[in-house]
Amino acid sequence: MKKIVMTGGGTSGHVTPNIALIPVLKEMGCHIEYIGSKDGMEKQLIEAEGIPYHGISAGKLRRYMSLKNLSDMFRVMGGLRQSVSLIRNIRPDIVFSKGGFVSCPVVWAAWLCRVPVVIHESDITPGLTNKLSMPFARKVCYTFPESGEHIPKEKGVLTGLPIRKALLEGNRAMGRMICGFEDDKPVLLVMGGSQGAVRINEALRKSLGRLVKDFNICHICGKGNVDEQYQNVRGYRQFEYLRDELPDIFALADIVVSRAGATSIFELLALRKPNLLIPLSRQASRGDQILNAESFRRQGFSMVLADEELSPDTLYDSVKTLYESRQEYKKAMAGYGRADGTHEVVRVLQEILQHQEHT
């Protein structure tokens, strides 16, 4: 039985692709264990999959000067020591990393213990964690064709993004029941990622009076962001976070408004959902979502509204335009052949495992 250690955390985008791989790897007879942060959201998500979970110390890696870099460096080094101990005890045949700050010490520990590493980069340009991990990896799987320019050619493999099978098996009628919608108006799904999106939440609620005339609205607003004053608005339903119900909500949605994290937008592509992307601004991020959104706009998969241009009026106008043009976006997405990269990533893992057997 092959042993695989998976790592990745911080946001759901660093965890859900791992969750997509787990059932396929289990079917192959692999034993899987997970190394994540002690208190990260990944702990709950992975334990729900029945996978042994090991929490380590995790420090944030920053690109800018901060006194916190000093204290966090001690956390990273502590995580490295813990990871070396875990790798030696588990004795995996391979480590698969999906990124996030917690993954760096795990990748370094695997290299120190002579365990091969495969990492996956979702965004067009690699984040700091994957940049620090790349020298220690055998292969780097990536999602956007443009990413190949930023990854060593001998290591890079264009695989696409692993998509959870359950996400493709939602039931529209069940989604309507979950939301309690009572009429047949088209359904608008608005989501801001696992952390929520305050600016999108505010713009949506300020344009709610106009939007609910034409749409039923399902709003995934993030933990602590449910606003009680809108609880009784007819045709509007708020959720902090959805997990098991999400496939049914996606099946129900006719159009989607979303941030532009790679995991979210490739899930929308796999589901062929016309979407309006509102990427995080460069002031709030390293700009990866802007590049992701521009790639999808260029390929005809998405409408894009800059975060700086977001207002109740621009959101309302963009949603109306998106719905009117939805068939064009569906047609463009239907022509894309690499929406689900699950089996391509598994193939890369298999090749390295087979190579290990013959060396």
C-alpha positions in Angstrom: 0.0 0.0 0.0 1.4 3.4 -1.0 1.5 6.1 1.6 0.7 9.7 0.6 1.0 12.7 2.8 -1.0 15.7 1.7 -0.6 19.3 2.9 -2.1 22.7 2.2 -4.2 25.1 4.2 -5.2 28.7 5.2 -8.1 29.0 2.8 -10.5 26.5 1.2 -8.8 27.0 -2.1 -5.7 25.3 -0.6 -7.8 22.3 0.7 -10.7 21.5 -1.7 -8.4 20.3 -4.6 -6.8 17.8 -2.1 -10.3 16.7 -1.1 -11.0 16.1 -4.8 -8.0 13.8 -5.1 -8.7 11.8 -1.9 -11.5 9.4 -3.2 -9.5 8.6 -6.4 -6.3 7.9 -4.4 -8.3 5.7 -2.0 -9.7 3.7 -4.9 -6.1 3.1 -6.0 -5.5 1.6 -2.5 -3.4 4.5 -1.2 -3.1 5.3 2.5 -3.4 9.1 3.0 -2.5 11.2 6.0 -2.7 15.0 6.2 -0.4 17.6 7.7 -1.9 21.1 8.3 -1.9 23.9 10.8 -3.1 23.2 14.4 -6.1 25.5 14.2 -6.6 26.2 10.5 -9.9 25.6 8.6 -8.3 22.7 6.9 -8.4 20.6 10.1 -12.2 20.4 10.1 -12.5 19.9 6.3 -10.0 17.0 6.3 -11.2 15.3 9.4 -14.7 15.2 7.8 -13.1 13.1 5.1 -12.0 10.5 7.6 -8.3 11.2 7.0 -5.7 11.1 9.8 -4.8 14.7 10.5 -1.6 16.1 12.1 -1.4 19.7 13.2 1.9 21.6 13.2 3.0 25.1 14.0 2.5 27.5 11.1 3.9 31.0 10.6 2.9 33.5 7.9 5.4 34.2 5.2 5.4 37.9 4.2 6.9 39.8 1.3 7.2 43.0 3.4 9.1 44.1 6.4 7.3 43.4 9.7 8.3 42.6 13.3 5.9 39.7 13.0 8.3 38.1 10.5 10.7 37.4 13.4 8.2 35.6 15.7 6.6 33.8 12.7 10.1 32.6 11.7 10.3 30.7 15.0 6.8 29.2 14.2 8.0 28.1 10.7 11.1 26.5 12.2 9.0 24.8 14.8 6.7 23.5 12.0 9.8 22.2 10.2 11.0 20.2 13.2 7.5 18.8 13.7 7.2 17.9 10.0 10.5 16.1 10.0 9.3 14.0 13.0 6.0 13.3 11.3 7.6 12.3 7.9 10.0 10.0 9.7 7.1 8.3 11.6 4.6 8.1 8.7 7.3 7.2 6.1 5.3 8.3 3.1 6.2 7.3 -0.5 5.3 10.8 -1.7 4.1 14.2 -0.5 1.6 16.3 -2.3 1.4 20.0 -1.5 -1.4 22.4 -2.5 0.2 25.5 -0.9 -0.6 27.9 1.9 1.8 28.9 4.6 1.6 25.6 6.4 2.9 23.6 3.4 6.4 25.1 3.2 7.9 23.3 6.3 6.2 20.0 5.2 7.8 20.3 1.7 11.2 21.1 3.2 10.9 18.2 5.7 10.1 15.8 2.9 13.2 16.9 0.9 15.4 16.5 4.0 13.9 13.0 4.5 14.4 12.1 0.8 10.7 11.8 0.1 9.7 13.0 -3.4 7.4 16.1 -3.5 4.7 17.2 -6.0 3.2 20.6 -5.6 0.3 22.2 -7.3 -0.1 25.9 -8.3 -3.6 27.1 -8.9 -2.9 30.8 -9.9 -1.2 32.1 -13.0 1.8 33.3 -11.1 3.2 31.2 -8.2 2.6 32.5 -4.7 5.4 33.0 -2.2 4.9 29.6 -0.6 5.2 27.7 -3.9 8.2 29.8 -4.9 9.9 28.7 -1.8 8.8 25.1 -2.3 9.6 24.7 -6.0 13.3 24.0 -5.7 12.5 21.0 -3.5 9.8 19.5 -5.7 10.1 16.8 -8.4 7.1 18.1 -10.3 5.0 21.3 -10.3 1.4 20.8 -11.6 -0.3 24.0 -12.8 -3.7 25.1 -13.9 -3.4 28.0 -16.3 -1.4 27.6 -19.6 0.2 31.0 -18.9 1.7 29.6 -15.7 4.3 27.6 -17.7 6.3 30.8 -18.1 7.0 31.0 -14.3 7.8 27.3 -13.7 11.0 25.4 -14.6 10.2 23.6 -17.8 11.7 20.3 -16.6 9.3 20.4 -13.6 6.1 21.9 -14.9 3.1 19.8 -15.9 -0.1 21.4 -17.1 -2.8 19.4 -15.4 -5.7 21.7 -14.7 -7.3 21.8 -11.2 -8.7 18.8 -9.4 -12.5 19.3 -9.0 -14.6 17.5 -6.4 -16.8 14.9 -8.0 -19.6 15.6 -5.7 -19.7 19.2 -6.9 -20.8 18.0 -10.3 -23.7 15.9 -8.9 -25.9 18.6 -7.3 -29.7 18.5 -7.4 -31.5 21.7 -8.5 -34.7 20.8 -6.7 -32.8 20.2 -3.5 -31.1 23.5 -3.9 -34.4 25.3 -4.2 -35.6 23.5 -1.1 -32.5 24.5 0.9 -33.0 28.2 -0.1 -36.8 28.1 0.3 -37.4 30.0 -2.9 -41.1 29.9 -3.8 -41.2 31.1 -7.5 -39.3 30.3 -10.7 -37.3 33.5 -11.1 -33.7 32.9 -12.2 -31.2 32.3 -9.3 -28.2 34.5 -8.7 -25.5 32.9 -6.5 -23.1 35.4 -4.8 -20.0 34.2 -3.0 -16.8 35.8 -1.8 -14.6 32.8 -1.0 -14.2 31.0 2.3 -13.4 34.2 4.1 -16.3 36.2 2.6 -16.0 39.5 0.8 -17.1 42.6 2.7 -17.2 44.9 -0.4 -19.3 42.5 -2.4 -21.6 41.9 0.6 -22.2 45.6 1.0 -22.7 46.3 -2.7 -25.2 43.4 -3.0 -27.3 44.4 -0.1 -27.5 48.0 -1.3 -28.8 46.8 -4.6 -31.0 44.1 -3.2 -34.2 46.0 -3.7 -33.7 46.1 -7.4 -32.1 42.6 -7.9 -34.8 40.7 -6.1 -37.4 41.9 -8.6 -35.6 39.8 -11.2 -33.7 37.2 -9.3 -33.9 34.9 -6.4 -30.5 35.4 -4.6 -28.4 32.9 -2.7 -25.7 34.8 -0.8 -22.7 33.0 0.7 -21.4 35.9 2.8 -18.6 34.4 5.0 -18.3 33.6 8.7 -19.9 36.3 10.9 -21.3 38.3 7.9 -25.0 37.3 8.0 -27.0 40.5 8.4 -30.1 40.0 10.4 -31.9 43.0 9.0 -32.2 41.2 5.6 -33.3 37.8 7.0 -36.9 38.3 5.9 -36.3 39.7 2.4 -38.4 37.6 0.1 -36.2 35.8 -2.5 -32.9 36.4 -0.6 -31.2 33.8 1.5 -27.9 34.2 3.4 -25.4 31.5 4.5 -22.1 32.0 6.3 -20.6 29.0 4.6 -21.8 25.9 2.7 -20.2 22.5 2.4 -22.4 19.5 1.8 -25.2 21.7 0.4 -22.9 23.5 -2.1 -23.4 21.1 -5.0 -27.2 21.5 -4.8 -26.8 25.3 -4.6 -24.5 25.3 -7.7 -27.1 23.2 -9.6 -29.7 25.7 -8.7 -27.7 28.8 -9.8 -28.3 30.3 -13.2 -25.5 32.9 -12.9 -22.8 33.5 -10.3 -20.9 36.5 -8.8 -17.6 35.5 -7.3 -14.1 36.6 -6.3 -11.5 35.2 -8.7 -9.6 32.7 -6.7 -8.4 29.9 -9.0 -10.3 27.1 -7.2 -13.6 28.9 -7.3 -13.4 29.9 -11.0 -12.3 26.5 -12.2 -15.2 25.0 -10.4 -17.5 27.4 -12.2 -15.8 26.5 -15.4 -16.3 22.8 -14.8 -20.0 23.5 -13.9 -20.4 25.7 -17.0 -21.9 28.5 -14.8 -21.9 32.0 -16.4 -20.1 34.3 -14.0 -19.2 37.8 -13.0 -15.7 37.9 -11.4 -14.7 40.7 -9.0 -11.1 40.0 -8.3 -9.4 41.3 -5.1 -7.5 44.6 -5.8 -3.7 44.9 -5.8 -4.1 46.9 -2.5 -5.7 43.8 -0.8 -3.6 41.0 -2.5 -0.6 40.3 -4.6 -2.7 40.7 -7.8 -3.1 37.0 -8.6 -6.9 37.2 -8.8 -6.7 40.1 -11.3 -4.5 37.9 -13.6 -6.9 34.9 -13.1 -9.9 37.0 -14.0 -8.2 38.5 -17.0 -7.3 35.1 -18.4 -11.0 33.9 -18.0 -12.3 37.1 -19.6 -9.9 36.7 -22.5 -11.1 33.1 -23.1 -14.7 34.2 -23.0 -15.5 32.3 -19.8 -16.3 35.3 -17.5 -17.4 38.9 -17.2 -15.0 41.0 -15.0 -15.8 44.0 -12.8 -12.8 45.6 -11.1 -13.0 45.9 -7.3 -12.3 49.6 -7.6 -15.3 50.0 -9.8 -17.7 48.0 -7.6 -20.8 49.8 -6.5 -24.5 48.9 -6.1 -25.1 50.4 -9.5 -22.3 48.7 -11.4 -23.1 45.4 -9.7 -26.7 45.6 -10.7 -25.9 46.6 -14.3 -23.3 43.8 -14.6 -25.6 41.1 -13.2 -28.3 42.1 -15.7 -25.8 42.1 -18.6 -24.4 38.7 -17.5 -27.8 37.1 -17.4 -28.8 38.4 -20.9 -25.5 37.1 -22.3 -25.4 33.8 -20.4 -25.7 31.5 -23.4 -22.5 33.0 -25.0 -20.5 32.2 -21.8 -21.9 28.7 -21.6 -20.9 28.1 -25.2 -17.4 29.3 -24.6 -17.0 27.2 -21.5 -18.3 24.1 -23.2 -15.3 24.2 -25.6 -12.8 23.9 -22.8 -11.3 20.4 -22.4 -9.4 20.6 -19.2 -11.9 21.8 -16.6 -11.2 18.9 -14.2 -7.6 18.1 -13.6 -8.1 15.3 -11.0 -6.9 12.4 -13.2 -4.0 14.3 -14.7 -2.6 15.1 -11.2 -3.1 11.5 -10.1 -1.2 10.4 -13.3 1.8 12.6 -12.2 1.8 11.1 -8.7 1.6 7.6 -10.2 4.6 8.2 -12.5 6.8 9.4 -9.6 5.7 6.4 -7.5 6.5 4.0 -10.3 9.8 5.6 -10.8 10.6 5.2 -7.1 9.9 1.5 -7.4 12.5 1.1 -10.1 15.3 3.1 -8.4 
